[in-house]
Amino acid sequence: MSKDIYQSETYEHKNGLKYHVCWYIDHDSQSPLEWSDCHGVTERMDWNPTNAEQLEQHIADCEPEVEEVARLTMMRQLARPHYYYDDAGLYYDVLTSLHNAKTEWGCKTHEDCVAAVERDFAYLKGWYDNDWFWLTIGVAPINVSEDGVEEIDEDSREFCGGYESTILNNDDDNKAWRIEVINDQIAAVEWTRRKHIHKDQLELFF
C-alpha cells in the first residue's frame, strides 16, 4: 500500500477520545473494472472506432453486419492507446451495455437503461481521466499522557482500502459517508486494542 498521505485530520469521537485519521493515495489499486464485474462491456482495440475515418475504413475492409456497424458507431473511448496494451485503446460498448442494463442490471425502461449506462460510463471515465482515484483510510488512536502530551499510537493504526477519492468532497452525502467510514474504522481500532488487552476473552456482538 502507498504511504503517500493525501489528507489527514484529528477526529474527536463521541466516546471522548481522539484519533488521527489519514487518507492515503493507493497507487497499487487497479481500474474499477478489476474491482467489480457489474460494469458495462469494454473492449481493447488497436484502432479507434470513434474516429470517423478509421471507422469508415474498417467497414470498407471488413464489411460487418448492420448490427455490428451500429455497435461500433456507438463506442466511446475510455482510455487512449497505451504501449502496455500493445498500443490498444479501451472503448466502452454502449449498445451491448444498454442490452445488459435491461437483462442483467434490472432496469425496466429504455430511459432507465440509458441513465444507468451514462452513470457507469461517467464513473469509469472519471477514473481513467484521473478525476478520482482510490484511497485507503488509516486510523490511529491518540494517547494522552498525564502531562497532557498527545502522541499518535502508530502501532495501533488500522487500515482499510477501496474508497473513491470523492469521499472527501464536502457535499452532504459524502460528508455523511466519510463520517460513517471513520467511525467504522475507529470501531476496528478499539476492537483490536481490546483483543490485545484481553487475549483470552470472548467478545460478543449484539
C-alpha positions in Angstrom: 0.0 0.0 0.0 1.2 3.5 -0.8 2.3 5.7 2.1 1.5 8.9 0.3 -0.8 10.8 2.7 -3.4 12.7 0.7 -5.2 14.2 3.7 -5.1 13.9 7.5 -7.0 15.2 10.5 -7.6 14.8 14.2 -11.0 13.4 14.8 -12.8 13.5 18.1 -15.1 10.6 18.6 -18.3 10.7 20.6 -16.5 8.4 23.1 -14.4 11.4 24.0 -11.2 10.0 22.6 -9.2 11.5 19.7 -7.9 9.7 16.6 -5.5 10.5 13.9 -7.2 9.9 10.5 -5.1 9.6 7.4 -6.3 9.1 3.8 -3.5 7.5 1.6 -3.3 7.5 -2.1 -3.5 3.9 -3.2 -1.3 3.7 -6.3 -1.5 -0.1 -6.3 -5.2 -0.3 -6.9 -6.4 -1.1 -10.4 -9.2 0.1 -12.6 -12.7 -0.2 -11.3 -13.2 -2.8 -14.0 -10.9 -5.1 -12.0 -12.8 -4.5 -8.7 -16.3 -5.4 -10.0 -17.9 -7.2 -12.9 -21.1 -5.1 -12.6 -20.0 -2.5 -15.2 -20.7 -2.1 -18.9 -18.9 -4.0 -21.6 -15.5 -2.7 -22.6 -13.1 -3.8 -25.4 -9.4 -3.3 -26.2 -9.0 -2.3 -29.8 -5.9 -1.5 -31.9 -7.9 1.0 -34.0 -10.3 3.8 -32.9 -14.0 3.3 -33.7 -14.7 6.9 -32.5 -12.6 8.2 -35.4 -14.8 8.6 -38.4 -12.1 7.9 -41.0 -10.9 4.7 -39.2 -14.5 3.5 -38.8 -15.2 4.0 -42.5 -12.0 2.2 -43.4 -12.9 -0.7 -41.1 -16.4 -1.0 -42.6 -14.9 -1.0 -46.1 -12.3 -3.6 -45.2 -14.3 -6.0 -43.1 -17.9 -5.4 -44.3 -19.5 -6.1 -40.9 -23.2 -6.7 -40.5 -25.6 -3.7 -39.8 -25.8 -4.6 -36.1 -22.0 -4.6 -35.8 -21.8 -1.2 -37.5 -24.3 0.2 -35.0 -22.3 -1.2 -32.1 -19.0 0.2 -33.4 -20.6 3.6 -34.1 -21.9 3.9 -30.5 -18.5 3.1 -29.0 -16.9 5.6 -26.6 -13.3 5.9 -25.7 -12.4 5.2 -22.1 -8.6 5.2 -22.3 -6.2 6.2 -25.1 -3.9 3.7 -26.7 -1.1 2.6 -24.4 2.2 0.7 -25.1 1.4 -1.6 -22.1 -1.5 -2.9 -24.1 0.4 -3.1 -27.5 -0.9 0.4 -28.3 -4.5 -0.6 -28.0 -7.1 1.8 -26.6 -10.0 0.9 -24.3 -13.5 1.5 -25.5 -17.0 1.4 -23.9 -19.5 -0.7 -25.8 -22.7 1.4 -25.3 -25.0 -0.8 -27.3 -24.2 -4.0 -25.6 -24.2 -2.3 -22.2 -27.7 -1.0 -22.8 -28.8 -4.6 -23.5 -27.1 -5.7 -20.3 -28.7 -2.9 -18.3 -32.1 -4.4 -19.2 -31.3 -8.1 -18.9 -28.8 -8.1 -16.0 -28.9 -4.7 -14.2 -32.7 -4.7 -13.5 -33.5 -1.6 -15.5 -37.1 -1.6 -16.6 -37.5 1.2 -19.2 -35.2 2.4 -22.0 -34.8 5.7 -20.2 -33.6 3.8 -17.1 -31.1 1.8 -19.2 -29.7 4.9 -20.8 -29.4 6.7 -17.5 -27.6 3.6 -15.9 -25.2 3.3 -18.8 -24.4 7.1 -18.7 -23.7 6.9 -15.0 -21.5 3.8 -15.4 -19.5 5.4 -18.3 -19.0 8.6 -16.4 -17.8 6.7 -13.3 -15.3 4.7 -15.3 -14.2 7.6 -17.4 -13.6 9.6 -14.3 -11.0 7.1 -13.1 -9.3 6.8 -16.4 -9.1 10.6 -16.7 -7.8 10.9 -13.1 -10.8 12.8 -12.0 -11.0 10.5 -9.0 -8.7 7.8 -7.6 -8.6 5.1 -4.9 -7.9 5.9 -1.3 -7.0 3.9 1.8 -8.0 5.1 5.3 -5.7 4.6 8.3 -6.9 5.4 11.8 -4.7 5.5 14.9 -5.7 6.4 18.5 -4.1 9.5 20.0 -2.9 8.7 23.5 -2.7 11.5 26.1 0.0 11.3 28.9 -0.5 12.5 32.4 1.2 15.8 31.4 -1.4 16.3 28.6 1.0 15.4 25.8 -0.7 13.8 22.9 1.1 11.0 21.0 -0.2 9.1 17.9 -0.2 5.4 18.6 1.0 4.2 15.1 1.3 0.6 16.3 -2.5 0.5 16.7 -3.3 2.1 13.3 -5.9 0.2 11.3 -6.2 0.4 7.5 -9.0 -0.2 5.0 -8.8 0.5 1.3 -11.1 0.7 -1.7 -12.6 4.2 -1.2 -13.2 6.6 -4.1 -11.5 10.0 -3.5 -14.9 11.6 -3.9 -15.5 10.6 -0.3 -13.5 13.7 0.7 -15.9 16.0 -1.2 -17.8 18.4 1.1 -21.4 17.7 -0.1 -23.8 16.4 2.5 -23.8 12.8 1.1 -20.1 12.4 1.0 -19.7 14.0 4.5 -22.1 11.5 5.9 -20.3 8.6 4.1 -16.9 9.9 5.3 -18.0 10.1 9.0 -19.5 6.6 8.8 -16.3 5.2 7.4 -14.2 6.9 10.0 -16.4 5.6 12.8 -16.3 2.1 11.4 -12.5 2.3 11.4 -12.4 3.6 14.9 -14.5 0.6 16.0 -12.0 -1.7 14.3 -9.1 0.1 16.2 -10.9 -0.3 19.5 -11.8 -3.9 18.9 -8.1 -4.7 18.1 -6.9 -2.9 21.2 -9.4 -4.8 23.4 -8.3 -8.1 21.8 -4.7 -7.4 22.7 -5.5 -6.4 26.2 -7.9 -9.3 26.9 -6.4 -12.0 24.7 -8.4 -14.9 26.1 -11.7 -13.1 26.4 -14.5 -13.9 24.1 -16.2 -10.8 22.7 -19.9 -10.9 22.0 -21.7 -8.7 19.4 -25.3 -7.8 19.6 
